[in-house]
Amino acid sequence: MKKLKVDFHTHSGEDPLDKIKYSAQELIDKAVELGFDAIALTNHEALTYNMEIRNYAESRGILLLPGVEATFNQKDVVIINPIPCLSYKRESLEELERFRRETSLIIAPHPYYPTPRSLKDDLSKYIDYFDAIEFSQCYNHSLNPNNPAVKVAEEHGLPILGNSDCHFLWQLGKTYTLVEAEKNLFSIIKAVKEGQVEIVTTPLSLFSIGRITLNFFLSRFFKFPLRF
């Protein structure tokens, strides 16, 4: 069975929280250029998935996975194939129970990164709700907040998924996941839950990490648009 090149955590200009310059279609075009088989568009608290975008992805040879970066008690949680009728802004992490189902994936994104929206200790506390843990692309050999996430995943037998969490097109393709599955939503979800995955990752330069960090703080705390 072919190993599919997949990114389970991306953002686009339709994101209601971050001011991103490129559209969903431009993200898809970049994914095609980089040889991806599937990507999940996971904007904050909004399901950016409709027939127009899905069909555009299909016409370009990409499988678009429905997804969202939801908020639970002010913490980020990525859900692939979420229940579309539910609100994606919740007061408590216990409410993750309502989102658990065989045909969805609940992923802990960047859980130990030094941001207010990272799960940190809540990951271990609510570990039974999660299907996978993210290995995020914002790291290098000297500075890697993914290390405790890998440790927790190994302790609990959970798969690790490499994702870009891209807010700029240049971020796409630095870290991603190979999934041994058929090229359809349910086969990919099943393969992840069975651990049929491996990550491919390239550390970023300190300059690139600085670019991401600076833009994060300018956008989130001072409401400046993402610039470079």
N, C-alpha and C positions, 0 to 999 in steps of 0.2 A: 504494500500500500504506500502511496506517495506521502512524503512529509510536506505538509502545507506550511508556507511562510505566513505567519499571522501576527498582527498587533491587536491586542484586546483593549487598548486604552489610548484613544486619540481625541483631539478636540478640533473644532472648526469655527468659522465665523458666525455660525448660528448659536453659539454658546451664549446663554443669557448672563453669565457671570464674568467671563473674561472677554476683552475686546480683541478678537483675533482677526487678522487681516485676510486670511484665505477662506474660501468657501468649501463646503463639503465636496463639491465637484473637483475643485483644485486639489484637495487632499487625495481624492481617489486617483486623479491623474498622476500625482507624485508616487502613490503606492504602486501604480502600474509601472511607472518608470523604474522602480526599485525591485520589481519582480515579486510583489506580494500576491498571495492567493486570496487572502481574506483580511479585512480589518473591521474592527468594531468602532463605531462613532459614539463616543461616550461623553456628550456634553453635560454640564452641571445641571442636575435637577430637571432635565428636559430630554425627552426621547426624540432625537432628530432622526427620524426614520419614516420615510413615506415612499409612495410608489415612484415618484419622480427620481429621487436620489437612488433608490434601490435599482430601478431600471437603468439608470445611468451607469451605476457600478457594474451591473450585469453586462451592459453593452461594451464595457472596457475590460471584461474578463475577470472582474473582482467580485467576490462574494462579500456583501455588506452585512455584517452582523448587527442586529438591533442591540443597543446598549445605552447605559446612562451612568454617570457618576453621581449617585444619590447622596443625600446628607442624612445621617442618623446621629442625633445629639451633637450636631455641628462637626461630625467626622465624615470623611469621604469613604464611600464604599462603591465599587464598580459592580454593576449587575449586567450580565449579558442575557439577552432575551427576557427582559423584565415583564411583569404583568402590566399591560399598558394603561389600565384604568386606575392604578393606584398613584397616590401622590409620592413624589420622590424627595420630599423634605419631611423628615420624621423626627419626633422628639426623643426617642430612645432607641438604643441598639437592640433591645429585646424585640422591637418590631421587625427585625430581619426575619423572624420566624414566618411572617406573612408572605415573604418573598421567596422562601425556599421551595423549590420544586425540581422534579427530575429534569425538566427541559430548560432550566436556567443555570447560570453560573454566578456565584457570589464571590467576588475577589477582593482581597485586602490590598488597596493600592498604597505604594510608598509608606508602609505602616510605621517606620521608625525615622522618617525624615523630620527635621526640626521645623515643622510647621504646625500651626494650631489645629489644622484639619486632619492631621495624621492620627491613626488609631493608638499608636504606642502601646501602653499597658492594656488597653481595652482589647487588643487583638487576642492576647492569651485568655482574657476573661470571657470573651465571646467566641472562642475559636471554633466551637461546634457549629456555628452558623456559616462558616466559610468553606468554600470548595477549593480555593487556591489562594496563593500569596504572590504578590508581585515582586519582581526584581526590576527596579526602575533604572532607566538609562542615565540618570544624572548622578554620576560617580566617577572616580578614577582610582588608581592604585593606592593613593595616599589617603583618600577620603571616600569611604564607602558605607553609607547608612543602610545598605542592603544586607550587611553581614548578620545583624540580629534577626532579620526577616528570614534569611536562609536557615538559621539555626532553629527558629520556631517551626518552620515548615518541615524540617527533617525530624524534629521531635514528635510532631503530630502526624507524620506521614502524608502531608499535603503536597500537591504539585506546585512547582515554582514557575511562574509565567513571566517571560521577559517582555516588557512593554516600553513604549517611548513616552507616553503621557505628553505627546507633542502639542505645543502651542505655537511652534514655528515649523515650517516644512523641512528645514535643515535637520531637525531632530529625528525625523522619521528614518528608520532603517539602521540606527546605531545599536539598538537592542530589540530583539523580537523573539518569537517562539516558533519552533518547528513542531507541528502537530501531526501525528500519524493517523490520518482520518480520511474519509471521503469528503469531497468538497461540498458539504451542506451543513447547515446550522446544527442539526441534532447529532450528526456524526462527530463534529468537532467538540461539542459539549460533552458527549459521552467519552471521547478519547481523553479529554482533559481530566475528567473525574477518575478515569482509570490510570492516569499518570503516563499516558503515551505522548509525552512532550519532552522537549529539550530546549534550552535557551541558547541563543547566539548573541554575544554582546561584545562591544568594543568600548573601553573606558574613554571618557571625554577628557579633553584638556582642561586645565584649571581656568583658562580663558572662557571656554564654552560654559563651564559650570557657573562662572561669574555672570555671564550673559543671562543665563536662565534665572539665577537667583535675583539679580538686580531687577529684571523685568517682573518677576513674581511680586516683589515688595512694592514696586511702583504701581503695579496694577491693582493689587489687593488692598493695600493700605492707603494709597494716595490717589487711586482711581485714574492713574495715567494709562493711556493705551499701551499695549505691547508694541515695542518699537523695532527690535532687531533680533 
